[in-house]
């Protein structure tokens, strides 16, 4: 482990902390208020101190660290939102992070943190006609030099650098699909070096050595595969991903990489991408073109026959590919094999054999969302606590009370009985979808943190 240490504000799924460990940086503390992500990080990162609500943290009281990361809430900056900007309730927490950074640097006479990493949506460039990103740059510069002013820009570029006399700030949009995961996820990564001019070298000139990253010339198009704990029985098959249009019930695809996992993932309204379940392909060979001839040869094939321009109708020798199932009242499905469909029975008028010439799709599972963010499969495993101690119940009582006051605004606090029940089974699809939608793509984080470590050790 290197001498560098890290603190993570708005920790979420623990991506920055895990990225630090992969990069041989020691995570010291984190801050989060959502119960499920806290359950994940307290299980996976037991040596990382949980500080709770960012508004209650004082930079002069917590342990100083070399790097502070903060993917501050971006909902008010998002293109899909109301564009409330930095004055929005959630995005204004950006200023709380700046306060903590200033307080810590005052305590350590400007020594720590030397580096900060800010992650956010590209919508920050244009939010409030670019004024929000100008304020971001100005506030970060003021950590080092209070009287600085950043001029307005008509259009912020996807990459840039500010060089001060003894500090530097650089930003760059990284897309997760160029870093080893099949998801279109473009995010701003901003690095500030308050004690040097290394930010440009960190973001643009360093090569990550602990992660096999691409330079951006090739997109990873292979979806989730070879995962030991897949919920799908065909664990080695590549899935096809479809884009979900919730407003008009369309889905389009297949697409090479998943659409971005958003903060509202899994909360209804058709915001979860679809994937195709595994299917066997059968080739139907008819004896004459474009006729419905009962004399046909049907056999299993690995690839589809060529599709012609007249449309695709398996029972008229156009396209010539179909998947044949028989169904039953018990919802059992059997694939027709050995060039034969299954035996026709008396109940076929209710459940006749099916020839399926369309895709059947389902929503991405939380496990697949985890993989699309580049996390290991075990990250959300074994979160249960069967017999919590008094100390653990007290900790979680504070967690849920903070969440109630800040997020849910519920009038009734959770009882200890409710907390104990939740600790025995904290899982819910909605909580996992929300965590991954709000999370960071781990390979991008590793690229940035590993670059900081490499420069700090060798620069």
Secondary structure as GFF3:
##gff-version 3
##sequence-region A 1 459
A	DSSP	beta_strand	5	9	.	.	.	ID=ss1
A	DSSP	alpha_helix	15	22	.	.	.	ID=ss2
A	DSSP	beta_strand	26	30	.	.	.	ID=ss3
A	DSSP	alpha_helix	35	44	.	.	.	ID=ss4
A	DSSP	beta_strand	49	50	.	.	.	ID=ss5
A	DSSP	three_ten_helix	54	56	.	.	.	ID=ss6
A	DSSP	beta_strand	67	70	.	.	.	ID=ss7
A	DSSP	three_ten_helix	85	87	.	.	.	ID=ss8
A	DSSP	alpha_helix	93	107	.	.	.	ID=ss9
A	DSSP	beta_strand	115	121	.	.	.	ID=ss10
A	DSSP	three_ten_helix	122	125	.	.	.	ID=ss11
A	DSSP	three_ten_helix	127	130	.	.	.	ID=ss12
A	DSSP	alpha_helix	131	142	.	.	.	ID=ss13
A	DSSP	beta_strand	159	163	.	.	.	ID=ss14
A	DSSP	beta_strand	168	175	.	.	.	ID=ss15
A	DSSP	three_ten_helix	176	179	.	.	.	ID=ss16
A	DSSP	beta_strand	186	193	.	.	.	ID=ss17
A	DSSP	alpha_helix	199	200	.	.	.	ID=ss18
A	DSSP	pi_helix	201	205	.	.	.	ID=ss19
A	DSSP	beta_strand	241	245	.	.	.	ID=ss20
A	DSSP	beta_strand	250	255	.	.	.	ID=ss21
A	DSSP	beta_strand	274	276	.	.	.	ID=ss22
A	DSSP	beta_strand	281	286	.	.	.	ID=ss23
A	DSSP	beta_strand	296	301	.	.	.	ID=ss24
A	DSSP	three_ten_helix	314	316	.	.	.	ID=ss25
A	DSSP	beta_strand	321	326	.	.	.	ID=ss26
A	DSSP	beta_strand	334	335	.	.	.	ID=ss27
A	DSSP	three_ten_helix	346	349	.	.	.	ID=ss28
A	DSSP	beta_strand	354	356	.	.	.	ID=ss29
A	DSSP	beta_strand	361	363	.	.	.	ID=ss30
A	DSSP	alpha_helix	366	372	.	.	.	ID=ss31
A	DSSP	three_ten_helix	377	380	.	.	.	ID=ss32
A	DSSP	alpha_helix	390	403	.	.	.	ID=ss33
A	DSSP	pi_helix	404	408	.	.	.	ID=ss34
A	DSSP	alpha_helix	416	424	.	.	.	ID=ss35
A	DSSP	alpha_helix	429	438	.	.	.	ID=ss36
A	DSSP	alpha_helix	442	458	.	.	.	ID=ss37
###
